Amino acid sequence: GLAGDFQILLEDEGYLPAGPPGDAPDKPVLDSAVYFRRDGNAAQNRADAELLSETYLGAVAVEPLPAAYEDPAVTDESADVIVVLGEDQAGAP
């Protein structure tokens, strides 16, 4: 679906996926967001998240990764930036 298509777009642009697209732990997701991991590279992760948001998603919210997404069963631990597509992106080109 939408997440898979978006991942292909990012891969075509040179981004490396941390894994296959998955479902958000909290549904429905109305508003898209780009989350960044708060680790030793937090400043770079935030900058990367802001670039993705502005370049591909119309400047959606950029926020630290919420606790619900920190579970390794939800988000691969190697992911520095996590894009969560909401219903606001469903009709976007």
C-alpha positions in Angstrom: 0.0 0.0 0.0 0.9 3.6 0.7 3.8 2.7 3.1 5.3 0.3 0.6 5.1 2.8 -2.2 6.7 5.5 0.0 9.5 3.1 1.0 10.3 2.4 -2.7 10.4 6.1 -3.4 12.9 6.6 -0.6 15.0 3.7 -1.7 15.1 5.1 -5.2 16.4 8.3 -3.7 19.2 6.4 -1.9 17.7 5.9 1.6 18.3 2.6 3.3 15.3 0.9 4.9 15.6 -0.6 8.4 13.0 -3.2 7.4 9.7 -3.7 5.7 6.9 -1.2 6.3 4.7 -2.1 9.2 1.5 -1.0 10.9 1.5 1.8 13.5 0.8 0.6 17.1 -1.8 3.3 17.5 -4.5 3.4 14.8 -6.1 5.1 13.2 -3.3 7.5 12.3 -4.9 10.7 11.1 -1.8 13.0 10.8 1.5 11.9 9.3 4.7 12.5 11.3 8.4 11.8 11.0 10.0 10.6 14.2 13.7 10.5 15.1 15.5 8.4 17.6 17.0 10.2 20.6 20.4 8.6 20.9 24.0 9.7 20.5 23.1 10.9 16.9 19.9 12.7 17.9 20.9 16.0 16.2 21.7 14.3 12.9 18.6 12.1 13.2 16.4 15.1 13.7 18.0 16.9 10.7 17.4 13.8 8.6 13.8 13.7 9.8 13.2 17.3 9.0 14.6 16.9 5.5 12.3 13.9 4.8 9.4 15.8 6.2 10.0 18.9 4.1 11.1 17.2 0.9 8.5 14.4 0.6 5.6 15.0 3.0 4.7 18.7 2.9 6.5 19.6 6.2 4.6 17.3 8.5 5.4 17.2 12.2 8.9 16.1 13.3 9.1 14.7 16.8 11.2 12.5 19.0 10.3 8.8 18.7 7.3 8.1 21.1 7.6 5.2 23.6 5.0 3.2 21.7 7.4 3.0 18.8 10.6 2.2 20.7 9.5 -1.4 21.1 11.7 -3.5 18.8 8.6 -5.5 17.8 7.3 -2.3 16.3 10.4 -0.4 15.1 13.7 -2.0 14.0 16.4 -0.8 16.4 18.6 0.2 13.5 16.0 2.8 12.3 17.2 6.4 13.1 14.2 8.0 11.4 10.6 6.6 11.3 8.0 7.8 8.9 4.4 7.3 10.0 2.0 8.0 7.2 -1.5 9.0 8.2 -4.7 9.4 6.4 -3.7 13.0 5.5 -1.2 11.4 2.9 -3.7 8.9 1.4 -4.6 11.2 -1.5 -1.2 12.8 -1.9 0.7 12.2 -5.2 
